Amino acid sequence: MTQNTSLDNTRWHTFQSQDAINQAAVKRILAAAEEAIQQHGSFLVVLAGGSTPKSVYQLLSQQKADWAKWHVFHNDDRCLPVDHVDRNSKMARDVWLNHVAIPQNQIHDIPTELGNVEGAKAYAKTLNGVRAFDLVILGLGEDGHTASLFPNQAVDNSADVVPVFDAPKPPADRVTMSQNRLNNTHEVLFLVTGVGKQEAVDNWRKGVKIPATLIAPKNGVDIYCFGVTLDCS
């Protein structure tokens, strides 16, 4: 593994295989959980959706942890039926959450089956009074988006959770946490894999403003990469 640190508290880590990045991510997540439980008595984690973290979640399902003290949230989800294969919540439950002893009332799916407006209102109520997250896991789209924060789409940061209309990737209707709520966290871990993310990574490292750069908590962010090249020039 190699690491490069840029000036804006963004730490880049590269890995030589999919297994290496998966193992490192799991180790980081479990360490964050242990630290949070020691400090707060609970671990509040926000999950990324999509294909990139799926193998990490599968690996987590095989680990031992103090699952009863985990509280799981999602950074975004698509407005689809609960059992739709493209729901982030269904993926996480199928490969991980249904296989460990996290109490069901501590797994907080975004109710996007209600539609983007009502789903956002409902999830905002879920987050009302919830302390700062311990760890937010995010992905990176080829266009530089993260969660459902897309290029050239303004998001209302007066709310913790917002409806998304006309997303450039189907389905058009989604619900996402706002950048302000995602930034209210102790740690952020981006998982970035695949050559298709190269342009977005290059832009990020050149200082181009992409949606992912909106996530800048005071402790900075760690970006775990596999399959992209980090230009050190």
MDAnalysis code that builds the backbone (N, CA, C; Angstrom):
import MDAnalysis as mda
import numpy as np

u = mda.Universe.empty(699, n_residues=233, atom_resindex=np.repeat(np.arange(233), 3), trajectory=True)
u.add_TopologyAttr("name", ["N", "CA", "C"] * 233)
u.add_TopologyAttr("resid", np.arange(1, 234))
u.add_TopologyAttr("resname", ["MET", "THR", "GLN", "ASN", "THR", "SER", "LEU", "ASP", "ASN", "THR", "ARG", "TRP", "HIS", "THR", "PHE", "GLN", "SER", "GLN", "ASP", "ALA", "ILE", "ASN", "GLN", "ALA", "ALA", "VAL", "LYS", "ARG", "ILE", "LEU", "ALA", "ALA", "ALA", "GLU", "GLU", "ALA", "ILE", "GLN", "GLN", "HIS", "GLY", "SER", "PHE", "LEU", "VAL", "VAL", "LEU", "ALA", "GLY", "GLY", "SER", "THR", "PRO", "LYS", "SER", "VAL", "TYR", "GLN", "LEU", "LEU", "SER", "GLN", "GLN", "LYS", "ALA", "ASP", "TRP", "ALA", "LYS", "TRP", "HIS", "VAL", "PHE", "HIS", "ASN", "ASP", "ASP", "ARG", "CYS", "LEU", "PRO", "VAL", "ASP", "HIS", "VAL", "ASP", "ARG", "ASN", "SER", "LYS", "MET", "ALA", "ARG", "ASP", "VAL", "TRP", "LEU", "ASN", "HIS", "VAL", "ALA", "ILE", "PRO", "GLN", "ASN", "GLN", "ILE", "HIS", "ASP", "ILE", "PRO", "THR", "GLU", "LEU", "GLY", "ASN", "VAL", "GLU", "GLY", "ALA", "LYS", "ALA", "TYR", "ALA", "LYS", "THR", "LEU", "ASN", "GLY", "VAL", "ARG", "ALA", "PHE", "ASP", "LEU", "VAL", "ILE", "LEU", "GLY", "LEU", "GLY", "GLU", "ASP", "GLY", "HIS", "THR", "ALA", "SER", "LEU", "PHE", "PRO", "ASN", "GLN", "ALA", "VAL", "ASP", "ASN", "SER", "ALA", "ASP", "VAL", "VAL", "PRO", "VAL", "PHE", "ASP", "ALA", "PRO", "LYS", "PRO", "PRO", "ALA", "ASP", "ARG", "VAL", "THR", "MET", "SER", "GLN", "ASN", "ARG", "LEU", "ASN", "ASN", "THR", "HIS", "GLU", "VAL", "LEU", "PHE", "LEU", "VAL", "THR", "GLY", "VAL", "GLY", "LYS", "GLN", "GLU", "ALA", "VAL", "ASP", "ASN", "TRP", "ARG", "LYS", "GLY", "VAL", "LYS", "ILE", "PRO", "ALA", "THR", "LEU", "ILE", "ALA", "PRO", "LYS", "ASN", "GLY", "VAL", "ASP", "ILE", "TYR", "CYS", "PHE", "GLY", "VAL", "THR", "LEU", "ASP", "CYS", "SER"])
u.atoms.positions = np.array([
    [0.843, -1.197, 0.000],
    [0.000, 0.000, 0.000],
    [0.876, 1.244, 0.000],
    [0.466, 2.240, -0.780],
    [1.160, 3.525, -0.767],
    [0.181, 4.600, -0.350],
    [0.710, 5.670, 0.179],
    [-0.150, 6.753, 0.644],
    [0.433, 8.079, 0.215],
    [-0.426, 8.953, -0.282],
    [-0.046, 10.316, -0.616],
    [-1.025, 11.249, 0.068],
    [-0.526, 12.298, 0.655],
    [-1.384, 13.231, 1.376],
    [-1.376, 14.569, 0.662],
    [-2.550, 15.040, 0.273],
    [-2.641, 16.330, -0.384],
    [-2.808, 17.419, 0.654],
    [-2.848, 18.667, 0.189],
    [-2.816, 19.802, 1.105],
    [-4.129, 20.016, 1.837],
    [-5.201, 19.446, 1.323],
    [-6.513, 19.749, 1.911],
    [-7.004, 18.639, 2.836],
    [-6.097, 17.940, 3.487],
    [-6.452, 16.917, 4.470],
    [-7.179, 15.746, 3.820],
    [-6.784, 15.457, 2.591],
    [-7.318, 14.310, 1.867],
    [-6.199, 13.296, 1.708],
    [-6.398, 12.124, 2.276],
    [-5.347, 11.107, 2.315],
    [-5.674, 9.990, 1.327],
    [-4.770, 9.768, 0.389],
    [-4.961, 8.783, -0.676],
    [-4.175, 7.520, -0.358],
    [-4.828, 6.374, -0.496],
    [-4.201, 5.082, -0.250],
    [-4.459, 4.196, -1.475],
    [-3.425, 3.596, -2.021],
    [-3.612, 2.707, -3.166],
    [-3.310, 1.265, -2.771],
    [-4.033, 0.337, -3.394],
    [-3.898, -1.087, -3.113],
    [-3.694, -1.843, -4.417],
    [-3.029, -2.990, -4.319],
    [-2.623, -3.728, -5.511],
    [-3.599, -4.825, -5.918],
    [-4.630, -5.054, -5.140],
    [-5.619, -6.070, -5.501],
    [-6.949, -5.734, -4.834],
    [-8.006, -6.346, -5.384],
    [-9.326, -6.143, -4.795],
    [-9.364, -6.704, -3.374],
    [-8.737, -7.855, -3.166],
    [-8.729, -8.442, -1.835],
    [-8.005, -7.544, -0.840],
    [-6.926, -6.911, -1.272],
    [-6.163, -6.047, -0.370],
    [-6.996, -4.856, 0.080],
    [-7.701, -4.235, -0.848],
    [-8.514, -3.071, -0.467],
    [-9.693, -3.501, 0.396],
    [-10.270, -4.665, 0.096],
    [-11.378, -5.161, 0.911],
    [-10.932, -5.422, 2.346],
    [-9.800, -6.108, 2.495],
    [-9.291, -6.432, 3.828],
    [-8.962, -5.163, 4.616],
    [-8.353, -4.186, 3.936],
    [-7.992, -2.939, 4.610],
    [-9.242, -2.172, 5.043],
    [-10.250, -2.166, 4.183],
    [-11.485, -1.454, 4.516],
    [-12.174, -2.099, 5.716],
    [-12.241, -3.425, 5.724],
    [-12.865, -4.123, 6.849],
    [-12.107, -3.839, 8.142],
    [-10.796, -3.881, 8.072],
    [-9.986, -3.595, 9.257],
    [-10.253, -2.181, 9.768],
    [-10.361, -1.233, 8.854],
    [-10.613, 0.159, 9.230],
    [-11.999, 0.308, 9.853],
    [-12.987, -0.341, 9.274],
    [-14.349, -0.232, 9.795],
    [-14.447, -0.836, 11.191],
    [-13.856, -2.005, 11.389],
    [-13.905, -2.649, 12.703],
    [-13.154, -1.850, 13.758],
    [-12.045, -1.226, 13.355],
    [-11.296, -0.386, 14.296],
    [-12.106, 0.841, 14.686],
    [-12.787, 1.441, 13.709],
    [-13.630, 2.601, 14.004],
    [-14.759, 2.211, 14.948],
    [-15.321, 1.014, 14.748],
    [-16.397, 0.551, 15.614],
    [-15.907, 0.360, 17.042],
    [-14.757, -0.263, 17.180],
    [-14.220, -0.511, 18.519],
    [-13.944, 0.802, 19.250],
    [-13.375, 1.759, 18.536],
    [-13.072, 3.058, 19.156],
    [-14.343, 3.785, 19.568],
    [-15.336, 3.772, 18.697],
    [-16.585, 4.475, 18.992],
    [-17.316, 3.835, 20.166],
    [-17.339, 2.506, 20.214],
    [-18.027, 1.823, 21.305],
    [-17.335, 2.101, 22.630],
    [-16.015, 2.164, 22.619],
    [-15.282, 2.509, 23.844],
    [-15.603, 3.927, 24.298],
    [-15.746, 4.829, 23.341],
    [-15.958, 6.238, 23.673],
    [-17.413, 6.586, 23.929],
    [-18.327, 6.021, 23.124],
    [-19.731, 6.423, 23.174],
    [-20.684, 5.311, 23.606],
    [-20.205, 4.076, 23.588],
    [-21.090, 2.965, 23.882],
    [-21.880, 2.482, 22.684],
    [-21.638, 3.098, 21.517],
    [-22.329, 2.702, 20.298],
    [-21.487, 3.117, 19.100],
    [-21.793, 2.519, 17.951],
    [-21.094, 2.820, 16.702],
    [-22.118, 3.204, 15.657],
    [-21.995, 4.428, 15.154],
    [-22.920, 4.948, 14.154],
    [-22.198, 5.001, 12.812],
    [-22.620, 4.142, 11.884],
    [-21.960, 4.046, 10.587],
    [-22.966, 4.319, 9.475],
    [-22.512, 5.036, 8.458],
    [-23.325, 5.344, 7.290],
    [-22.767, 4.570, 6.106],
    [-23.609, 3.805, 5.444],
    [-23.160, 2.932, 4.377],
    [-23.299, 3.574, 3.002],
    [-22.344, 3.248, 2.142],
    [-22.447, 3.580, 0.728],
    [-23.181, 2.464, 0.015],
    [-23.834, 2.803, -1.075],
    [-24.488, 1.801, -1.896],
    [-23.662, 1.514, -3.140],
    [-24.286, 0.868, -4.095],
    [-23.599, 0.560, -5.337],
    [-22.772, -0.710, -5.242],
    [-22.059, -1.001, -6.321],
    [-21.335, -2.267, -6.417],
    [-19.999, -2.261, -5.686],
    [-19.377, -1.089, -5.541],
    [-18.019, -1.046, -4.982],
    [-17.932, -1.613, -3.563],
    [-18.814, -1.235, -2.640],
    [-18.653, -1.741, -1.260],
    [-19.230, -3.126, -1.021],
    [-19.869, -3.714, -2.021],
    [-20.566, -4.990, -1.794],
    [-19.637, -6.063, -1.270],
    [-18.454, -6.185, -1.853],
    [-17.521, -7.227, -1.418],
    [-16.985, -6.950, -0.017],
    [-16.909, -5.674, 0.358],
    [-16.510, -5.320, 1.722],
    [-17.592, -5.764, 2.707],
    [-18.838, -5.511, 2.360],
    [-19.936, -5.919, 3.236],
    [-20.006, -7.438, 3.369],
    [-19.756, -8.146, 2.273],
    [-19.741, -9.609, 2.339],
    [-18.677, -10.096, 3.313],
    [-17.530, -9.439, 3.297],
    [-16.449, -9.808, 4.197],
    [-16.809, -9.467, 5.644],
    [-17.479, -8.360, 5.846],
    [-17.901, -7.985, 7.199],
    [-18.854, -9.018, 7.797],
    [-19.638, -9.651, 6.952],
    [-20.612, -10.621, 7.459],
    [-19.934, -11.816, 8.114],
    [-18.650, -12.001, 7.842],
    [-17.897, -13.138, 8.378],
    [-17.078, -12.770, 9.621],
    [-17.167, -11.501, 10.046],
    [-16.338, -11.033, 11.151],
    [-17.078, -11.134, 12.487],
    [-16.305, -11.089, 13.548],
    [-16.859, -10.993, 14.897],
    [-16.763, -9.550, 15.359],
    [-17.841, -9.034, 15.878],
    [-17.873, -7.654, 16.362],
    [-18.963, -7.549, 17.414],
    [-18.975, -6.436, 18.120],
    [-20.006, -6.184, 19.127],
    [-21.228, -5.619, 18.409],
    [-21.848, -6.493, 17.586],
    [-22.894, -6.058, 16.662],
    [-24.064, -5.376, 17.372],
    [-24.340, -5.745, 18.590],
    [-25.496, -5.190, 19.292],
    [-25.385, -3.690, 19.502],
    [-24.182, -3.156, 19.354],
    [-23.973, -1.722, 19.584],
    [-23.787, -0.942, 18.276],
    [-24.019, -1.605, 17.154],
    [-23.926, -0.939, 15.854],
    [-25.276, -0.322, 15.481],
    [-25.213, 0.873, 14.914],
    [-26.394, 1.550, 14.368],
    [-26.061, 1.907, 12.923],
    [-26.864, 1.403, 11.999],
    [-26.533, 1.486, 10.575],
    [-27.490, 2.426, 9.857],
    [-26.912, 3.334, 9.075],
    [-27.665, 4.290, 8.265],
    [-27.187, 4.181, 6.815],
    [-27.897, 4.837, 5.912],
    [-27.506, 4.848, 4.499],
    [-27.337, 6.285, 4.030],
    [-26.319, 6.517, 3.191],
    [-26.124, 7.897, 2.724],
    [-27.118, 8.275, 1.638],
    [-27.627, 7.297, 0.914],
    [-28.651, 7.583, -0.088],
    [-29.335, 6.281, -0.482],
    [-30.430, 6.412, -1.228],
    [-31.044, 5.239, -1.837],
    [-31.938, 5.689, -2.980],
    [-32.283, 4.713, -3.805],
    [-33.090, 4.951, -4.995],
    [-34.564, 4.751, -4.668],
    [-35.426, 5.529, -5.295],
    [-36.867, 5.411, -5.057],
    [-37.413, 4.228, -5.843],
    [-37.391, 3.088, -5.184],
    [-37.811, 1.817, -5.756],
    [-38.501, 1.004, -4.654],
    [-39.223, -0.056, -5.027],
    [-39.835, -0.898, -3.995],
    [-38.790, -1.474, -3.033],
    [-39.221, -1.786, -1.836],
    [-38.321, -2.262, -0.779],
    [-37.486, -3.452, -1.227],
    [-38.093, -4.358, -1.983],
    [-37.414, -5.590, -2.367],
    [-36.760, -5.514, -3.745],
    [-36.638, -4.316, -4.294],
    [-36.029, -4.171, -5.622],
    [-34.533, -4.423, -5.538],
    [-33.997, -5.116, -6.528],
    [-32.589, -5.513, -6.515],
    [-31.645, -4.318, -6.504],
    [-32.101, -3.160, -6.968],
    [-31.237, -1.988, -7.026],
    [-31.317, -1.099, -5.781],
    [-32.061, -1.524, -4.789],
    [-32.091, -0.757, -3.538],
    [-30.800, -0.992, -2.766],
    [-30.159, 0.083, -2.329],
    [-28.943, -0.041, -1.525],
    [-29.211, -0.805, -0.233],
    [-30.358, -0.545, 0.369],
    [-30.689, -1.205, 1.629],
    [-30.828, -2.712, 1.443],
    [-31.420, -3.145, 0.338],
    [-31.572, -4.583, 0.090],
    [-30.213, -5.242, -0.098],
    [-29.328, -4.598, -0.861],
    [-27.994, -5.159, -1.065],
    [-27.276, -5.348, 0.258],
    [-27.281, -4.317, 1.108],
    [-26.571, -4.401, 2.382],
    [-27.163, -5.477, 3.284],
    [-28.478, -5.588, 3.283],
    [-29.117, -6.622, 4.102],
    [-28.806, -8.016, 3.573],
    [-28.874, -8.185, 2.265],
    [-28.678, -9.511, 1.679],
    [-27.278, -10.054, 1.927],
    [-26.272, -9.205, 1.788],
    [-24.900, -9.711, 1.850],
    [-24.274, -9.600, 3.238],
    [-24.893, -8.810, 4.129],
    [-24.246, -8.563, 5.427],
    [-25.223, -8.488, 6.585],
    [-26.111, -7.516, 6.570],
    [-26.863, -7.168, 7.769],
    [-27.797, -8.274, 8.235],
    [-28.303, -9.076, 7.310],
    [-29.175, -10.192, 7.701],
    [-28.400, -11.362, 8.306],
    [-27.088, -11.271, 8.303],
    [-26.251, -12.393, 8.757],
    [-25.508, -12.105, 10.061],
    [-25.747, -10.941, 10.647],
    [-25.093, -10.594, 11.912],
    [-26.156, -10.117, 12.901],
    [-25.749, -9.990, 14.163],
    [-26.721, -9.762, 15.234],
    [-26.929, -8.280, 15.551],
    [-27.055, -7.467, 14.522],
    [-27.441, -6.069, 14.752],
    [-28.961, -6.037, 14.947],
    [-29.440, -5.470, 16.048],
    [-30.892, -5.403, 16.248],
    [-31.576, -4.702, 15.074],
    [-32.717, -5.216, 14.671],
    [-33.412, -4.658, 13.507],
    [-33.768, -3.191, 13.690],
    [-34.063, -2.789, 14.940],
    [-34.424, -1.385, 15.156],
    [-33.213, -0.455, 15.136],
    [-32.027, -1.022, 14.910],
    [-30.814, -0.222, 14.779],
    [-30.298, -0.208, 13.332],
    [-31.077, -0.780, 12.436],
    [-30.781, -0.712, 11.007],
    [-31.799, 0.227, 10.379],
    [-31.334, 1.355, 9.906],
    [-32.224, 2.431, 9.483],
    [-32.181, 2.597, 7.965],
    [-33.068, 1.884, 7.278],
    [-33.188, 2.035, 5.836],
    [-33.893, 3.349, 5.514],
    [-33.545, 3.952, 4.381],
    [-34.264, 5.133, 3.911],
    [-35.555, 4.655, 3.245],
    [-36.718, 5.134, 3.686],
    [-37.975, 4.620, 3.122],
    [-38.306, 5.259, 1.772],
    [-37.440, 5.000, 0.793],
    [-37.624, 5.626, -0.514],
    [-38.827, 5.078, -1.268],
    [-39.380, 3.970, -0.789],
    [-40.609, 3.474, -1.410],
    [-41.759, 4.464, -1.239],
    [-41.589, 5.433, -0.346],
    [-42.591, 6.479, -0.142],
    [-42.481, 7.588, -1.182],
    [-41.438, 7.549, -2.000],
    [-41.158, 8.652, -2.917],
    [-40.065, 9.531, -2.347],
    [-39.491, 10.389, -3.202],
    [-38.334, 11.144, -2.728],
    [-38.680, 12.212, -1.697],
    [-39.809, 12.870, -1.843],
    [-40.160, 13.940, -0.896],
    [-40.538, 13.362, 0.458],
    [-41.478, 12.426, 0.475],
    [-41.918, 11.847, 1.740],
    [-40.836, 10.975, 2.364],
    [-40.060, 10.303, 1.523],
    [-38.964, 9.495, 2.047],
    [-37.914, 10.349, 2.746],
    [-37.624, 11.503, 2.164],
    [-36.655, 12.415, 2.783],
    [-37.175, 12.949, 4.104],
    [-38.445, 13.305, 4.151],
    [-39.036, 13.801, 5.401],
    [-38.960, 12.741, 6.494],
    [-39.283, 11.510, 6.129],
    [-39.284, 10.433, 7.116],
    [-37.877, 10.160, 7.636],
    [-36.883, 10.174, 6.738],
    [-35.520, 9.873, 7.187],
    [-34.943, 11.020, 7.996],
    [-35.348, 12.232, 7.690],
    [-34.924, 13.380, 8.494],
    [-35.403, 13.214, 9.934],
    [-36.606, 12.676, 10.102],
    [-37.114, 12.419, 11.453],
    [-36.280, 11.330, 12.130],
    [-35.867, 10.321, 11.370],
    [-35.022, 9.259, 11.923],
    [-33.711, 9.827, 12.448],
    [-33.154, 10.785, 11.716],
    [-31.860, 11.357, 12.091],
    [-31.966, 12.451, 13.146],
    [-33.177, 12.913, 13.420],
    [-33.354, 13.981, 14.395],
    [-32.821, 13.553, 15.764],
    [-31.864, 14.296, 16.281],
    [-31.290, 13.994, 17.580],
    [-30.153, 13.005, 17.559],
    [-29.840, 12.446, 16.383],
    [-28.724, 11.499, 16.276],
    [-27.413, 12.284, 16.321],
    [-26.477, 11.833, 17.147],
    [-25.202, 12.531, 17.284],
    [-24.374, 12.424, 16.009],
    [-23.221, 13.046, 16.008],
    [-22.310, 12.952, 14.875],
    [-22.000, 11.489, 14.576],
    [-21.959, 11.160, 13.307],
    [-21.623, 9.800, 12.923],
    [-20.174, 9.485, 13.311],
    [-19.900, 8.203, 13.485],
    [-18.524, 7.772, 13.741],
    [-17.769, 7.505, 12.440],
    [-18.471, 6.962, 11.453],
    [-17.834, 6.655, 10.170],
    [-18.862, 6.772, 9.060],
    [-18.480, 7.495, 8.016],
    [-19.287, 7.574, 6.804],
    [-18.494, 6.906, 5.682],
    [-19.101, 5.903, 5.052],
    [-18.490, 5.208, 3.918],
    [-19.123, 5.753, 2.644],
    [-18.286, 6.117, 1.686],
    [-18.778, 6.713, 0.446],
    [-18.118, 6.057, -0.757],
    [-18.775, 6.141, -1.883],
    [-18.206, 5.733, -3.149],
    [-17.976, 6.953, -4.026],
    [-17.487, 6.707, -5.220],
    [-17.213, 7.783, -6.182],
    [-17.709, 7.334, -7.548],
    [-18.580, 8.137, -8.152],
    [-19.061, 7.822, -9.485],
    [-18.103, 8.314, -10.557],
    [-18.274, 7.817, -11.763],
    [-17.402, 8.223, -12.857],
    [-17.517, 9.713, -13.151],
    [-18.659, 10.304, -12.818],
    [-18.854, 11.745, -13.012],
    [-18.455, 12.555, -11.790],
    [-17.895, 11.893, -10.774],
    [-17.473, 12.583, -9.568],
    [-18.531, 12.666, -8.486],
    [-19.692, 12.061, -8.714],
    [-20.734, 12.156, -7.690],
    [-20.425, 11.224, -6.526],
    [-20.997, 11.547, -5.395],
    [-20.946, 10.678, -4.225],
    [-22.288, 10.758, -3.528],
    [-22.686, 9.668, -2.845],
    [-24.074, 9.535, -2.386],
    [-24.950, 9.836, -3.610],
    [-25.982, 10.667, -3.464],
    [-26.713, 11.132, -4.653],
    [-26.541, 12.636, -4.797],
    [-25.308, 13.075, -4.581],
    [-24.908, 14.456, -4.838],
    [-24.243, 14.469, -6.207],
    [-24.965, 14.976, -7.204],
    [-24.515, 14.913, -8.581],
    [-23.993, 16.262, -9.071],
    [-23.157, 16.256, -10.106],
    [-22.663, 17.523, -10.663],
    [-23.808, 18.419, -11.139],
    [-23.639, 19.689, -10.881],
    [-24.572, 20.713, -11.379],
    [-25.986, 20.566, -10.843],
    [-26.113, 19.932, -9.679],
    [-27.417, 19.837, -9.031],
    [-27.308, 20.383, -7.611],
    [-27.997, 21.467, -7.368],
    [-27.943, 22.096, -6.050],
    [-28.697, 21.254, -5.030],
    [-28.146, 21.175, -3.828],
    [-28.774, 20.421, -2.739],
    [-29.027, 21.368, -1.582],
    [-30.190, 21.254, -0.985],
    [-30.571, 22.094, 0.149],
    [-29.865, 21.606, 1.408],
    [-28.869, 22.388, 1.849],
    [-28.117, 21.962, 3.026],
    [-28.721, 22.437, 4.335],
    [-29.913, 23.024, 4.265],
    [-30.595, 23.381, 5.514],
    [-31.230, 22.147, 6.143],
    [-31.295, 21.064, 5.388],
    [-31.886, 19.821, 5.881],
    [-30.825, 18.730, 5.926],
    [-31.031, 17.752, 6.802],
    [-30.111, 16.615, 6.884],
    [-30.311, 15.646, 5.730],
    [-31.541, 15.538, 5.265],
    [-31.900, 14.600, 4.208],
    [-32.735, 15.342, 3.175],
    [-32.435, 15.105, 1.899],
    [-33.113, 15.870, 0.856],
    [-33.574, 14.954, -0.280],
    [-34.679, 15.336, -0.941],
    [-35.103, 14.596, -2.127],
    [-34.237, 14.981, -3.316],
    [-33.999, 14.039, -4.201],
    [-33.260, 14.279, -5.437],
    [-34.210, 14.053, -6.610],
    [-34.243, 15.015, -7.512],
    [-35.042, 14.925, -8.724],
    [-34.109, 14.889, -9.935],
    [-34.518, 14.201, -10.963],
    [-33.784, 14.227, -12.239],
    [-32.326, 13.828, -12.092],
    [-32.042, 12.804, -11.306],
    [-30.675, 12.297, -11.225],
    [-30.229, 11.836, -12.613],
    [-28.969, 12.087, -12.978],
    [-28.504, 11.687, -14.307],
    [-28.375, 10.188, -14.487],
    [-28.396, 9.444, -13.380],
    [-28.409, 7.981, -13.448],
    [-29.789, 7.499, -12.997],
    [-30.356, 6.531, -13.685],
    [-31.666, 6.029, -13.257],
    [-31.566, 5.260, -11.950],
    [-32.613, 5.280, -11.145],
    [-33.833, 6.061, -11.336],
    [-33.609, 7.539, -11.015],
    [-34.410, 8.384, -11.612],
    [-34.233, 9.829, -11.467],
    [-34.542, 10.320, -10.065],
    [-35.473, 9.649, -9.393],
    [-35.877, 10.062, -8.045],
    [-35.091, 9.282, -7.003],
    [-34.521, 10.014, -6.071],
    [-33.702, 9.426, -5.016],
    [-33.857, 10.241, -3.745],
    [-33.256, 9.725, -2.667],
    [-33.141, 10.452, -1.406],
    [-31.686, 10.382, -0.987],
    [-31.136, 11.503, -0.532],
    [-29.741, 11.522, -0.112],
    [-29.565, 12.341, 1.154],
    [-28.570, 11.992, 1.944],
    [-28.142, 12.890, 3.007],
    [-27.468, 14.098, 2.361],
    [-27.599, 15.240, 2.990],
    [-26.964, 16.454, 2.499],
    [-25.473, 16.434, 2.836],
    [-24.732, 17.294, 2.161],
    [-23.295, 17.344, 2.442],
    [-23.036, 17.736, 3.889],
    [-23.857, 18.620, 4.448],
    [-23.630, 19.047, 5.824],
    [-23.771, 17.883, 6.795],
    [-24.770, 17.015, 6.575],
    [-24.945, 15.888, 7.501],
    [-23.847, 14.860, 7.297],
    [-23.430, 14.644, 6.065],
    [-22.344, 13.705, 5.816],
    [-21.033, 14.210, 6.407],
    [-20.867, 15.511, 6.465],
    [-19.652, 16.083, 7.049],
    [-19.658, 16.064, 8.571],
    [-20.805, 15.787, 9.162],
    [-20.918, 15.743, 10.620],
    [-20.553, 14.338, 11.094],
    [-19.248, 14.028, 10.974],
    [-18.775, 12.681, 11.267],
    [-17.332, 12.721, 11.730],
    [-16.940, 11.697, 12.458],
    [-15.565, 11.602, 12.941],
    [-14.620, 11.151, 11.838],
    [-15.070, 10.203, 11.010],
    [-14.225, 9.682, 9.937],
    [-15.029, 9.538, 8.651],
    [-14.328, 9.684, 7.522],
    [-14.909, 9.403, 6.204],
    [-13.975, 8.471, 5.454],
    [-14.553, 7.423, 4.887],
    [-13.788, 6.468, 4.085],
    [-14.427, 6.349, 2.711],
    [-13.702, 6.785, 1.683],
    [-14.130, 6.583, 0.301],
    [-13.549, 5.269, -0.206],
    [-14.358, 4.495, -0.909],
    [-13.908, 3.282, -1.585],
    [-14.030, 3.520, -3.084],
    [-12.889, 3.499, -3.776],
    [-12.857, 3.851, -5.199],
    [-12.146, 2.738, -5.958],
    [-12.870, 2.039, -6.818],
    [-12.263, 0.945, -7.575],
    [-12.675, 1.028, -9.038],
    [-11.765, 0.627, -9.926],
    [-12.079, 0.523, -11.345],
    [-11.514, 1.660, -12.175],
    [-11.061, 1.306, -13.375],
    [-10.439, 2.296, -14.260],
    [-11.420, 3.376, -14.687],
    [-12.715, 3.075, -14.621],
    [-13.712, 4.068, -14.997],
    [-13.736, 5.280, -14.087],
    [-13.123, 5.157, -12.917],
    [-13.099, 6.283, -11.973],
    [-11.870, 7.185, -12.169],
    [-11.018, 6.848, -13.145],
    [-9.744, 7.562, -13.293],
    [-9.929, 9.066, -13.500],
    [-10.828, 9.461, -14.385],
    [-11.012, 10.891, -14.657],
    [-11.479, 11.630, -13.411],
    [-12.406, 11.027, -12.675],
    [-12.893, 11.671, -11.457],
    [-11.772, 11.817, -10.430],
    [-10.941, 10.780, -10.304],
    [-9.803, 10.849, -9.384],
    [-8.825, 11.929, -9.825],
    [-8.524, 11.980, -11.118],
    [-7.605, 13.005, -11.629],
    [-8.132, 14.401, -11.332],
    [-9.412, 14.602, -11.581],
    [-9.999, 15.925, -11.322],
    [-9.919, 16.278, -9.844],
    [-10.226, 15.330, -9.010],
    [-10.178, 15.549, -7.559],
    [-8.772, 15.977, -7.147],
    [-7.768, 15.248, -7.621],
    [-6.396, 15.519, -7.213],
    [-5.839, 16.810, -7.828],
    [-6.450, 17.258, -8.917],
    [-6.042, 18.523, -9.535],
    [-6.720, 19.726, -8.893],
    [-7.647, 19.456, -7.980],
    [-8.351, 20.553, -7.329],
    [-9.626, 20.976, -8.023],
    [-10.060, 20.215, -9.031],
    [-11.329, 20.489, -9.688],
    [-12.464, 20.190, -8.710],
    [-13.426, 21.081, -8.651],
    [-14.547, 20.902, -7.732],
    [-15.528, 19.888, -8.295],
    [-15.545, 18.710, -7.717],
    [-16.523, 17.683, -8.043],
    [-17.362, 17.434, -6.793],
    [-18.522, 16.794, -6.909],
    [-19.352, 16.592, -5.720],
    [-18.627, 15.919, -4.564],
    [-17.723, 15.000, -4.846],
    [-17.008, 14.315, -3.764],
    [-16.219, 15.280, -2.893],
    [-15.761, 16.392, -3.470],
    [-14.964, 17.349, -2.694],
    [-15.820, 18.143, -1.709],
    [-17.144, 18.014, -1.799],
    [-18.017, 18.654, -0.827],
    [-17.884, 17.987, 0.547],
    [-17.397, 16.758, 0.553],
    [-17.273, 16.018, 1.810],
    [-15.893, 16.308, 2.379],
    [-15.857, 17.199, 3.346],
    [-14.585, 17.667, 3.905],
    [-14.734, 17.922, 5.399],
    [-14.924, 16.879, 6.200],
    [-15.039, 17.059, 7.644],
    [-13.709, 17.507, 8.237],
    [-13.756, 17.953, 9.460],
    [-12.557, 18.550, 10.063],
    [-11.405, 17.561, 10.168],
    [-11.700, 16.276, 10.290],
    [-10.634, 15.263, 10.373],
    [-10.160, 14.787, 9.010],
    [-10.701, 15.372, 7.935],
    [-10.281, 14.985, 6.603],
    [-10.933, 13.696, 6.153],
    [-10.499, 13.209, 4.990],
    [-11.060, 11.986, 4.439],
    [-9.933, 11.051, 4.010],
    [-10.224, 9.762, 4.052],
    [-9.308, 8.750, 3.543],
    [-9.947, 8.111, 2.321],
    [-9.155, 7.991, 1.255],
    [-9.645, 7.441, 0.006],
    [-8.841, 6.187, -0.315],
    [-9.513, 5.036, -0.294],
    [-8.887, 3.762, -0.613],
    [-9.145, 3.477, -2.093],
    [-8.078, 3.266, -2.858],
    [-8.192, 3.114, -4.307],
    [-7.602, 1.797, -4.791],
    [-8.269, 1.234, -5.778],
    [-7.723, 0.091, -6.513],
    [-8.157, 0.224, -7.968],
    [-7.201, 0.065, -8.886],
    [-7.537, 0.104, -10.310],
    [-7.415, 1.472, -10.930],
    [-6.994, 2.469, -10.162],
    [-6.725, 3.795, -10.710],
    [-5.293, 4.182, -10.399],
    [-4.757, 5.097, -11.173],
    [-3.398, 5.574, -10.991],
    [-3.427, 6.939, -10.342],
    [-2.590, 7.120, -9.340],
    [-2.477, 8.424, -8.691],
    [-1.289, 9.161, -9.286],
    [-1.575, 10.217, -10.005],
    [-0.525, 11.004, -10.650],
    [0.191, 11.816, -9.595],
    [1.471, 11.542, -9.406],
    [2.239, 12.222, -8.342],
    [3.024, 13.405, -8.906],
    [2.787, 13.781, -10.157],
    [3.558, 14.881, -10.755],
    [3.135, 16.215, -10.199],
])
